[in-house]
Amino acid sequence: MTVDAHHHVWDLSVRDQDWITGPELQPIRRDFTVADLAPEARAAGVGRTVLVQTITVAEETPEFLALADTHDLIAGVVGWADLTRPDIADELARLRELPGGHYLKGIRHQVQGEPDPNWLLRPEVRRGLAAVADAGLVYDLLVLPHQFPASVQVAASLPQLAFVLDHLGKPPVASGRLEPWEAALRSLAALPNTYCKLSGLVTEADWKTWSTQDLRPYTDVALDAFGPGRLMFGSDWPVCTLAASYGEVAAATGELTDDLSAAERAEVFDGTATRVYGL
């Protein structure tokens, strides 16, 4: 029962996805539903998924929790809440009381879009992250390489909170460069309360010409830095469809981990996500 630890859904008739702009992203400027996802996921051997927030709108998280309550494929939700609000602890408790509230497993904010590279270190943000930890939730890190120093500092200051790095911190796959991304990733991986998703790499590569070998230097670094017990597979569907189908992403991840033992592969494709998110 493989776990896909990172995917999205959206309905443009309910809410615009204002980040889907320009001709390159036009192919995903349409609705993507769990009904669209389910056959592709199950064909790839995926039995459970984690649905991740897409925009910083408070209404989305309750909708996702209700969706999880009606679809057996979704085993957990990483939602959004304003970490800077003074009553963040009460807000997290409120979300847990909603229909499907027990599916809330983590919180994420699009830190990659924050102009301040030290946004995570702001006192009000750190207070919010402490509330996430107190609620028994996980925090998903969506950051770019230049935001790693703040990520490392805040994760070190909150050892009680599990931080899950999305998309390997978006390495420069298309360029083939490893540094300074590798050093930054290893600094984060040195902290025992950090984890990482093998996800989002095909869209960091050349969308038309990527190969598994283009991705391998980056996944090899992640495997060495975190180890299989702190890595988890994520499709990043439907964003991945800009460069690859769901099945192609799953197959590539399988190929990139084919040197692992059966037990180690079981961690990447099931155990880590199940344990960290409490699925």
Disulfide bonds with the S-S distance in Angstrom:
none
